[in-house]
Amino acid sequence: MKYFWTLFWTFLLVLMLNYVAGAMIGVGLDLAQSTILAVVATIIILVIPAVLPNGSEEKHGH
């Protein structure tokens, strides 16, 4: 389920970003480009936590 919601919200945010950026430079909305960017961004978002190490587990002697 987390993959679906990540893709869903990433798609909406990328679509909004593409719409606003396109409107600022006078270009039409391209749904195919937004979809490709959303899929790539979702993959990056899901890969980053898997690559990063877990938090440091230092033990403080307090």
mmCIF file of the N, C-alpha and C atoms, coordinates in Angstrom:
data_MODEL
# 
_entry.id   MODEL 
# 
loop_
_atom_site.group_PDB 
_atom_site.id 
_atom_site.type_symbol 
_atom_site.label_atom_id 
_atom_site.label_alt_id 
_atom_site.label_comp_id 
_atom_site.label_asym_id 
_atom_site.label_entity_id 
_atom_site.label_seq_id 
_atom_site.pdbx_PDB_ins_code 
_atom_site.Cartn_x 
_atom_site.Cartn_y 
_atom_site.Cartn_z 
_atom_site.occupancy 
_atom_site.B_iso_or_equiv 
_atom_site.pdbx_formal_charge 
_atom_site.auth_seq_id 
_atom_site.auth_comp_id 
_atom_site.auth_asym_id 
_atom_site.auth_atom_id 
_atom_site.pdbx_PDB_model_num 
ATOM 1   N N  . MET A 1 1  ? 0.815  -1.185 0.000   1.00 0.00 ? 1  MET A N  1 
ATOM 2   C CA . MET A 1 1  ? 0.000  0.000  0.000   1.00 0.00 ? 1  MET A CA 1 
ATOM 3   C C  . MET A 1 1  ? 0.867  1.260  0.000   1.00 0.00 ? 1  MET A C  1 
ATOM 4   N N  . LYS A 1 2  ? 2.020  1.186  0.694   1.00 0.00 ? 2  LYS A N  1 
ATOM 5   C CA . LYS A 1 2  ? 2.852  2.388  0.756   1.00 0.00 ? 2  LYS A CA 1 
ATOM 6   C C  . LYS A 1 2  ? 3.401  2.751  -0.619  1.00 0.00 ? 2  LYS A C  1 
ATOM 7   N N  . TYR A 1 3  ? 3.596  1.758  -1.473  1.00 0.00 ? 3  TYR A N  1 
ATOM 8   C CA . TYR A 1 3  ? 4.080  2.042  -2.823  1.00 0.00 ? 3  TYR A CA 1 
ATOM 9   C C  . TYR A 1 3  ? 3.014  2.765  -3.641  1.00 0.00 ? 3  TYR A C  1 
ATOM 10  N N  . PHE A 1 4  ? 1.773  2.329  -3.489  1.00 0.00 ? 4  PHE A N  1 
ATOM 11  C CA . PHE A 1 4  ? 0.680  2.973  -4.207  1.00 0.00 ? 4  PHE A CA 1 
ATOM 12  C C  . PHE A 1 4  ? 0.532  4.430  -3.775  1.00 0.00 ? 4  PHE A C  1 
ATOM 13  N N  . TRP A 1 5  ? 0.496  4.667  -2.466  1.00 0.00 ? 5  TRP A N  1 
ATOM 14  C CA . TRP A 1 5  ? 0.296  6.041  -1.988  1.00 0.00 ? 5  TRP A CA 1 
ATOM 15  C C  . TRP A 1 5  ? 1.492  6.926  -2.308  1.00 0.00 ? 5  TRP A C  1 
ATOM 16  N N  . THR A 1 6  ? 2.674  6.357  -2.281  1.00 0.00 ? 6  THR A N  1 
ATOM 17  C CA . THR A 1 6  ? 3.849  7.136  -2.676  1.00 0.00 ? 6  THR A CA 1 
ATOM 18  C C  . THR A 1 6  ? 3.743  7.537  -4.140  1.00 0.00 ? 6  THR A C  1 
ATOM 19  N N  . LEU A 1 7  ? 3.373  6.605  -4.997  1.00 0.00 ? 7  LEU A N  1 
ATOM 20  C CA . LEU A 1 7  ? 3.201  6.925  -6.415  1.00 0.00 ? 7  LEU A CA 1 
ATOM 21  C C  . LEU A 1 7  ? 2.066  7.920  -6.622  1.00 0.00 ? 7  LEU A C  1 
ATOM 22  N N  . PHE A 1 8  ? 0.970  7.737  -5.922  1.00 0.00 ? 8  PHE A N  1 
ATOM 23  C CA . PHE A 1 8  ? -0.191 8.617  -6.061  1.00 0.00 ? 8  PHE A CA 1 
ATOM 24  C C  . PHE A 1 8  ? 0.159  10.061 -5.709  1.00 0.00 ? 8  PHE A C  1 
ATOM 25  N N  . TRP A 1 9  ? 0.748  10.278 -4.526  1.00 0.00 ? 9  TRP A N  1 
ATOM 26  C CA . TRP A 1 9  ? 1.059  11.644 -4.102  1.00 0.00 ? 9  TRP A CA 1 
ATOM 27  C C  . TRP A 1 9  ? 2.204  12.238 -4.912  1.00 0.00 ? 9  TRP A C  1 
ATOM 28  N N  . THR A 1 10 ? 3.154  11.419 -5.299  1.00 0.00 ? 10 THR A N  1 
ATOM 29  C CA . THR A 1 10 ? 4.235  11.914 -6.155  1.00 0.00 ? 10 THR A CA 1 
ATOM 30  C C  . THR A 1 10 ? 3.679  12.343 -7.505  1.00 0.00 ? 10 THR A C  1 
ATOM 31  N N  . PHE A 1 11 ? 2.767  11.555 -8.062  1.00 0.00 ? 11 PHE A N  1 
ATOM 32  C CA . PHE A 1 11 ? 2.151  11.907 -9.335  1.00 0.00 ? 11 PHE A CA 1 
ATOM 33  C C  . PHE A 1 11 ? 1.414  13.237 -9.230  1.00 0.00 ? 11 PHE A C  1 
ATOM 34  N N  . LEU A 1 12 ? 0.626  13.411 -8.176  1.00 0.00 ? 12 LEU A N  1 
ATOM 35  C CA . LEU A 1 12 ? -0.111 14.669 -8.015  1.00 0.00 ? 12 LEU A CA 1 
ATOM 36  C C  . LEU A 1 12 ? 0.823  15.865 -7.852  1.00 0.00 ? 12 LEU A C  1 
ATOM 37  N N  . LEU A 1 13 ? 1.853  15.710 -7.054  1.00 0.00 ? 13 LEU A N  1 
ATOM 38  C CA . LEU A 1 13 ? 2.781  16.819 -6.839  1.00 0.00 ? 13 LEU A CA 1 
ATOM 39  C C  . LEU A 1 13 ? 3.588  17.146 -8.094  1.00 0.00 ? 13 LEU A C  1 
ATOM 40  N N  . VAL A 1 14 ? 4.021  16.131 -8.820  1.00 0.00 ? 14 VAL A N  1 
ATOM 41  C CA . VAL A 1 14 ? 4.767  16.369 -10.057 1.00 0.00 ? 14 VAL A CA 1 
ATOM 42  C C  . VAL A 1 14 ? 3.850  16.993 -11.109 1.00 0.00 ? 14 VAL A C  1 
ATOM 43  N N  . LEU A 1 15 ? 2.602  16.539 -11.184 1.00 0.00 ? 15 LEU A N  1 
ATOM 44  C CA . LEU A 1 15 ? 1.646  17.117 -12.125 1.00 0.00 ? 15 LEU A CA 1 
ATOM 45  C C  . LEU A 1 15 ? 1.422  18.595 -11.808 1.00 0.00 ? 15 LEU A C  1 
ATOM 46  N N  . MET A 1 16 ? 1.262  18.930 -10.534 1.00 0.00 ? 16 MET A N  1 
ATOM 47  C CA . MET A 1 16 ? 1.083  20.314 -10.128 1.00 0.00 ? 16 MET A CA 1 
ATOM 48  C C  . MET A 1 16 ? 2.323  21.143 -10.462 1.00 0.00 ? 16 MET A C  1 
ATOM 49  N N  . LEU A 1 17 ? 3.498  20.610 -10.186 1.00 0.00 ? 17 LEU A N  1 
ATOM 50  C CA . LEU A 1 17 ? 4.737  21.311 -10.478 1.00 0.00 ? 17 LEU A CA 1 
ATOM 51  C C  . LEU A 1 17 ? 4.896  21.538 -11.979 1.00 0.00 ? 17 LEU A C  1 
ATOM 52  N N  . ASN A 1 18 ? 4.595  20.518 -12.771 1.00 0.00 ? 18 ASN A N  1 
ATOM 53  C CA . ASN A 1 18 ? 4.687  20.631 -14.221 1.00 0.00 ? 18 ASN A CA 1 
ATOM 54  C C  . ASN A 1 18 ? 3.695  21.665 -14.752 1.00 0.00 ? 18 ASN A C  1 
ATOM 55  N N  . TYR A 1 19 ? 2.487  21.697 -14.195 1.00 0.00 ? 19 TYR A N  1 
ATOM 56  C CA . TYR A 1 19 ? 1.475  22.661 -14.613 1.00 0.00 ? 19 TYR A CA 1 
ATOM 57  C C  . TYR A 1 19 ? 1.916  24.090 -14.307 1.00 0.00 ? 19 TYR A C  1 
ATOM 58  N N  . VAL A 1 20 ? 2.381  24.321 -13.086 1.00 0.00 ? 20 VAL A N  1 
ATOM 59  C CA . VAL A 1 20 ? 2.794  25.669 -12.687 1.00 0.00 ? 20 VAL A CA 1 
ATOM 60  C C  . VAL A 1 20 ? 4.023  26.124 -13.467 1.00 0.00 ? 20 VAL A C  1 
ATOM 61  N N  . ALA A 1 21 ? 5.011  25.257 -13.578 1.00 0.00 ? 21 ALA A N  1 
ATOM 62  C CA . ALA A 1 21 ? 6.221  25.628 -14.324 1.00 0.00 ? 21 ALA A CA 1 
ATOM 63  C C  . ALA A 1 21 ? 5.902  25.870 -15.794 1.00 0.00 ? 21 ALA A C  1 
ATOM 64  N N  . GLY A 1 22 ? 5.036  25.055 -16.370 1.00 0.00 ? 22 GLY A N  1 
ATOM 65  C CA . GLY A 1 22 ? 4.642  25.248 -17.759 1.00 0.00 ? 22 GLY A CA 1 
ATOM 66  C C  . GLY A 1 22 ? 3.871  26.539 -17.965 1.00 0.00 ? 22 GLY A C  1 
ATOM 67  N N  . ALA A 1 23 ? 3.016  26.867 -17.014 1.00 0.00 ? 23 ALA A N  1 
ATOM 68  C CA . ALA A 1 23 ? 2.250  28.109 -17.123 1.00 0.00 ? 23 ALA A CA 1 
ATOM 69  C C  . ALA A 1 23 ? 3.165  29.328 -17.014 1.00 0.00 ? 23 ALA A C  1 
ATOM 70  N N  . MET A 1 24 ? 4.199  29.223 -16.215 1.00 0.00 ? 24 MET A N  1 
ATOM 71  C CA . MET A 1 24 ? 5.114  30.360 -16.051 1.00 0.00 ? 24 MET A CA 1 
ATOM 72  C C  . MET A 1 24 ? 5.918  30.624 -17.312 1.00 0.00 ? 24 MET A C  1 
ATOM 73  N N  . ILE A 1 25 ? 6.232  29.576 -18.072 1.00 0.00 ? 25 ILE A N  1 
ATOM 74  C CA . ILE A 1 25 ? 7.025  29.793 -19.285 1.00 0.00 ? 25 ILE A CA 1 
ATOM 75  C C  . ILE A 1 25 ? 6.171  29.715 -20.549 1.00 0.00 ? 25 ILE A C  1 
ATOM 76  N N  . GLY A 1 26 ? 4.866  29.528 -20.385 1.00 0.00 ? 26 GLY A N  1 
ATOM 77  C CA . GLY A 1 26 ? 3.956  29.552 -21.515 1.00 0.00 ? 26 GLY A CA 1 
ATOM 78  C C  . GLY A 1 26 ? 3.910  28.280 -22.331 1.00 0.00 ? 26 GLY A C  1 
ATOM 79  N N  . VAL A 1 27 ? 4.113  27.142 -21.688 1.00 0.00 ? 27 VAL A N  1 
ATOM 80  C CA . VAL A 1 27 ? 4.089  25.847 -22.376 1.00 0.00 ? 27 VAL A CA 1 
ATOM 81  C C  . VAL A 1 27 ? 2.872  25.075 -21.862 1.00 0.00 ? 27 VAL A C  1 
ATOM 82  N N  . GLY A 1 28 ? 2.279  24.274 -22.724 1.00 0.00 ? 28 GLY A N  1 
ATOM 83  C CA . GLY A 1 28 ? 1.131  23.474 -22.321 1.00 0.00 ? 28 GLY A CA 1 
ATOM 84  C C  . GLY A 1 28 ? 1.501  22.329 -21.398 1.00 0.00 ? 28 GLY A C  1 
ATOM 85  N N  . LEU A 1 29 ? 0.491  21.791 -20.742 1.00 0.00 ? 29 LEU A N  1 
ATOM 86  C CA . LEU A 1 29 ? 0.697  20.672 -19.821 1.00 0.00 ? 29 LEU A CA 1 
ATOM 87  C C  . LEU A 1 29 ? 0.905  19.381 -20.615 1.00 0.00 ? 29 LEU A C  1 
ATOM 88  N N  . ASP A 1 30 ? 1.943  18.646 -20.283 1.00 0.00 ? 30 ASP A N  1 
ATOM 89  C CA . ASP A 1 30 ? 2.252  17.376 -20.951 1.00 0.00 ? 30 ASP A CA 1 
ATOM 90  C C  . ASP A 1 30 ? 2.088  16.250 -19.933 1.00 0.00 ? 30 ASP A C  1 
ATOM 91  N N  . LEU A 1 31 ? 0.993  15.512 -20.045 1.00 0.00 ? 31 LEU A N  1 
ATOM 92  C CA . LEU A 1 31 ? 0.677  14.462 -19.079 1.00 0.00 ? 31 LEU A CA 1 
ATOM 93  C C  . LEU A 1 31 ? 1.673  13.307 -19.137 1.00 0.00 ? 31 LEU A C  1 
ATOM 94  N N  . ALA A 1 32 ? 2.162  12.980 -20.311 1.00 0.00 ? 32 ALA A N  1 
ATOM 95  C CA . ALA A 1 32 ? 3.128  11.877 -20.450 1.00 0.00 ? 32 ALA A CA 1 
ATOM 96  C C  . ALA A 1 32 ? 4.433  12.220 -19.725 1.00 0.00 ? 32 ALA A C  1 
ATOM 97  N N  . GLN A 1 33 ? 4.895  13.436 -19.885 1.00 0.00 ? 33 GLN A N  1 
ATOM 98  C CA . GLN A 1 33 ? 6.121  13.862 -19.208 1.00 0.00 ? 33 GLN A CA 1 
ATOM 99  C C  . GLN A 1 33 ? 5.931  13.853 -17.691 1.00 0.00 ? 33 GLN A C  1 
ATOM 100 N N  . SER A 1 34 ? 4.772  14.303 -17.227 1.00 0.00 ? 34 SER A N  1 
ATOM 101 C CA . SER A 1 34 ? 4.494  14.291 -15.791 1.00 0.00 ? 34 SER A CA 1 
ATOM 102 C C  . SER A 1 34 ? 4.474  12.878 -15.239 1.00 0.00 ? 34 SER A C  1 
ATOM 103 N N  . THR A 1 35 ? 3.902  11.954 -15.999 1.00 0.00 ? 35 THR A N  1 
ATOM 104 C CA . THR A 1 35 ? 3.834  10.559 -15.554 1.00 0.00 ? 35 THR A CA 1 
ATOM 105 C C  . THR A 1 35 ? 5.223  9.941  -15.465 1.00 0.00 ? 35 THR A C  1 
ATOM 106 N N  . ILE A 1 36 ? 6.044  10.191 -16.469 1.00 0.00 ? 36 ILE A N  1 
ATOM 107 C CA . ILE A 1 36 ? 7.410  9.648  -16.455 1.00 0.00 ? 36 ILE A CA 1 
ATOM 108 C C  . ILE A 1 36 ? 8.199  10.223 -15.282 1.00 0.00 ? 36 ILE A C  1 
ATOM 109 N N  . LEU A 1 37 ? 8.102  11.524 -15.066 1.00 0.00 ? 37 LEU A N  1 
ATOM 110 C CA . LEU A 1 37 ? 8.807  12.148 -13.940 1.00 0.00 ? 37 LEU A CA 1 
ATOM 111 C C  . LEU A 1 37 ? 8.302  11.617 -12.602 1.00 0.00 ? 37 LEU A C  1 
ATOM 112 N N  . ALA A 1 38 ? 7.000  11.374 -12.501 1.00 0.00 ? 38 ALA A N  1 
ATOM 113 C CA . ALA A 1 38 ? 6.434  10.851 -11.257 1.00 0.00 ? 38 ALA A CA 1 
ATOM 114 C C  . ALA A 1 38 ? 6.952  9.445  -10.962 1.00 0.00 ? 38 ALA A C  1 
ATOM 115 N N  . VAL A 1 39 ? 7.029  8.603  -11.969 1.00 0.00 ? 39 VAL A N  1 
ATOM 116 C CA . VAL A 1 39 ? 7.527  7.239  -11.774 1.00 0.00 ? 39 VAL A CA 1 
ATOM 117 C C  . VAL A 1 39 ? 8.996  7.261  -11.379 1.00 0.00 ? 39 VAL A C  1 
ATOM 118 N N  . VAL A 1 40 ? 9.789  8.085  -12.049 1.00 0.00 ? 40 VAL A N  1 
ATOM 119 C CA . VAL A 1 40 ? 11.215 8.191  -11.709 1.00 0.00 ? 40 VAL A CA 1 
ATOM 120 C C  . VAL A 1 40 ? 11.389 8.735  -10.290 1.00 0.00 ? 40 VAL A C  1 
ATOM 121 N N  . ALA A 1 41 ? 10.631 9.771  -9.938  1.00 0.00 ? 41 ALA A N  1 
ATOM 122 C CA . ALA A 1 41 ? 10.728 10.342 -8.593  1.00 0.00 ? 41 ALA A CA 1 
ATOM 123 C C  . ALA A 1 41 ? 10.297 9.334  -7.535  1.00 0.00 ? 41 ALA A C  1 
ATOM 124 N N  . THR A 1 42 ? 9.265  8.550  -7.820  1.00 0.00 ? 42 THR A N  1 
ATOM 125 C CA . THR A 1 42 ? 8.814  7.515  -6.871  1.00 0.00 ? 42 THR A CA 1 
ATOM 126 C C  . THR A 1 42 ? 9.892  6.473  -6.651  1.00 0.00 ? 42 THR A C  1 
ATOM 127 N N  . ILE A 1 43 ? 10.531 6.037  -7.715  1.00 0.00 ? 43 ILE A N  1 
ATOM 128 C CA . ILE A 1 43 ? 11.609 5.055  -7.576  1.00 0.00 ? 43 ILE A CA 1 
ATOM 129 C C  . ILE A 1 43 ? 12.737 5.625  -6.728  1.00 0.00 ? 43 ILE A C  1 
ATOM 130 N N  . ILE A 1 44 ? 13.109 6.871  -6.973  1.00 0.00 ? 44 ILE A N  1 
ATOM 131 C CA . ILE A 1 44 ? 14.171 7.506  -6.182  1.00 0.00 ? 44 ILE A CA 1 
ATOM 132 C C  . ILE A 1 44 ? 13.759 7.621  -4.730  1.00 0.00 ? 44 ILE A C  1 
ATOM 133 N N  . ILE A 1 45 ? 12.513 8.024  -4.478  1.00 0.00 ? 45 ILE A N  1 
ATOM 134 C CA . ILE A 1 45 ? 12.021 8.173  -3.105  1.00 0.00 ? 45 ILE A CA 1 
ATOM 135 C C  . ILE A 1 45 ? 12.032 6.832  -2.375  1.00 0.00 ? 45 ILE A C  1 
ATOM 136 N N  . LEU A 1 46 ? 11.708 5.751  -3.057  1.00 0.00 ? 46 LEU A N  1 
ATOM 137 C CA . LEU A 1 46 ? 11.674 4.440  -2.413  1.00 0.00 ? 46 LEU A CA 1 
ATOM 138 C C  . LEU A 1 46 ? 13.054 3.803  -2.282  1.00 0.00 ? 46 LEU A C  1 
ATOM 139 N N  . VAL A 1 47 ? 14.007 4.193  -3.116  1.00 0.00 ? 47 VAL A N  1 
ATOM 140 C CA . VAL A 1 47 ? 15.348 3.610  -3.063  1.00 0.00 ? 47 VAL A CA 1 
ATOM 141 C C  . VAL A 1 47 ? 16.209 4.292  -2.003  1.00 0.00 ? 47 VAL A C  1 
ATOM 142 N N  . ILE A 1 48 ? 16.036 5.586  -1.810  1.00 0.00 ? 48 ILE A N  1 
ATOM 143 C CA . ILE A 1 48 ? 16.888 6.335  -0.872  1.00 0.00 ? 48 ILE A CA 1 
ATOM 144 C C  . ILE A 1 48 ? 16.881 5.734  0.537   1.00 0.00 ? 48 ILE A C  1 
ATOM 145 N N  . PRO A 1 49 ? 15.716 5.439  1.150   1.00 0.00 ? 49 PRO A N  1 
ATOM 146 C CA . PRO A 1 49 ? 15.764 4.835  2.495   1.00 0.00 ? 49 PRO A CA 1 
ATOM 147 C C  . PRO A 1 49 ? 16.430 3.466  2.532   1.00 0.00 ? 49 PRO A C  1 
ATOM 148 N N  . ALA A 1 50 ? 16.351 2.720  1.444   1.00 0.00 ? 50 ALA A N  1 
ATOM 149 C CA . ALA A 1 50 ? 16.981 1.398  1.408   1.00 0.00 ? 50 ALA A CA 1 
ATOM 150 C C  . ALA A 1 50 ? 18.499 1.506  1.332   1.00 0.00 ? 50 ALA A C  1 
ATOM 151 N N  . VAL A 1 51 ? 18.991 2.582  0.725   1.00 0.00 ? 51 VAL A N  1 
ATOM 152 C CA . VAL A 1 51 ? 20.437 2.752  0.552   1.00 0.00 ? 51 VAL A CA 1 
ATOM 153 C C  . VAL A 1 51 ? 21.080 3.382  1.782   1.00 0.00 ? 51 VAL A C  1 
ATOM 154 N N  . LEU A 1 52 ? 20.381 4.316  2.391   1.00 0.00 ? 52 LEU A N  1 
ATOM 155 C CA . LEU A 1 52 ? 20.938 5.000  3.555   1.00 0.00 ? 52 LEU A CA 1 
ATOM 156 C C  . LEU A 1 52 ? 21.035 4.054  4.739   1.00 0.00 ? 52 LEU A C  1 
ATOM 157 N N  . PRO A 1 53 ? 22.095 4.176  5.508   1.00 0.00 ? 53 PRO A N  1 
ATOM 158 C CA . PRO A 1 53 ? 22.205 3.322  6.696   1.00 0.00 ? 53 PRO A CA 1 
ATOM 159 C C  . PRO A 1 53 ? 21.232 3.800  7.778   1.00 0.00 ? 53 PRO A C  1 
ATOM 160 N N  . ASN A 1 54 ? 20.931 2.881  8.679   1.00 0.00 ? 54 ASN A N  1 
ATOM 161 C CA . ASN A 1 54 ? 20.084 3.255  9.818   1.00 0.00 ? 54 ASN A CA 1 
ATOM 162 C C  . ASN A 1 54 ? 20.818 4.252  10.688  1.00 0.00 ? 54 ASN A C  1 
ATOM 163 N N  . GLY A 1 55 ? 20.091 4.932  11.559  1.00 0.00 ? 55 GLY A N  1 
ATOM 164 C CA . GLY A 1 55 ? 20.696 5.927  12.433  1.00 0.00 ? 55 GLY A CA 1 
ATOM 165 C C  . GLY A 1 55 ? 21.821 5.348  13.263  1.00 0.00 ? 55 GLY A C  1 
ATOM 166 N N  . SER A 1 56 ? 22.738 6.206  13.652  1.00 0.00 ? 56 SER A N  1 
ATOM 167 C CA . SER A 1 56 ? 23.866 5.736  14.449  1.00 0.00 ? 56 SER A CA 1 
ATOM 168 C C  . SER A 1 56 ? 23.358 5.235  15.790  1.00 0.00 ? 56 SER A C  1 
ATOM 169 N N  . GLU A 1 57 ? 23.901 4.146  16.202  1.00 0.00 ? 57 GLU A N  1 
ATOM 170 C CA . GLU A 1 57 ? 23.466 3.533  17.451  1.00 0.00 ? 57 GLU A CA 1 
ATOM 171 C C  . GLU A 1 57 ? 24.550 3.669  18.498  1.00 0.00 ? 57 GLU A C  1 
ATOM 172 N N  . GLU A 1 58 ? 24.873 4.907  18.792  1.00 0.00 ? 58 GLU A N  1 
ATOM 173 C CA . GLU A 1 58 ? 25.876 5.161  19.822  1.00 0.00 ? 58 GLU A CA 1 
ATOM 174 C C  . GLU A 1 58 ? 25.228 5.031  21.190  1.00 0.00 ? 58 GLU A C  1 
ATOM 175 N N  . LYS A 1 59 ? 25.964 4.452  22.094  1.00 0.00 ? 59 LYS A N  1 
ATOM 176 C CA . LYS A 1 59 ? 25.468 4.319  23.465  1.00 0.00 ? 59 LYS A CA 1 
ATOM 177 C C  . LYS A 1 59 ? 26.177 5.350  24.323  1.00 0.00 ? 59 LYS A C  1 
ATOM 178 N N  . HIS A 1 60 ? 25.382 6.185  24.931  1.00 0.00 ? 60 HIS A N  1 
ATOM 179 C CA . HIS A 1 60 ? 25.935 7.207  25.815  1.00 0.00 ? 60 HIS A CA 1 
ATOM 180 C C  . HIS A 1 60 ? 25.893 6.674  27.249  1.00 0.00 ? 60 HIS A C  1 
ATOM 181 N N  . GLY A 1 61 ? 26.956 6.825  27.950  1.00 0.00 ? 61 GLY A N  1 
ATOM 182 C CA . GLY A 1 61 ? 27.044 6.331  29.320  1.00 0.00 ? 61 GLY A CA 1 
ATOM 183 C C  . GLY A 1 61 ? 26.592 7.354  30.350  1.00 0.00 ? 61 GLY A C  1 
ATOM 184 N N  . HIS A 1 62 ? 25.356 7.770  30.273  1.00 0.00 ? 62 HIS A N  1 
ATOM 185 C CA . HIS A 1 62 ? 24.841 8.749  31.241  1.00 0.00 ? 62 HIS A CA 1 
ATOM 186 C C  . HIS A 1 62 ? 24.317 8.058  32.443  1.00 0.00 ? 62 HIS A C  1 
# 
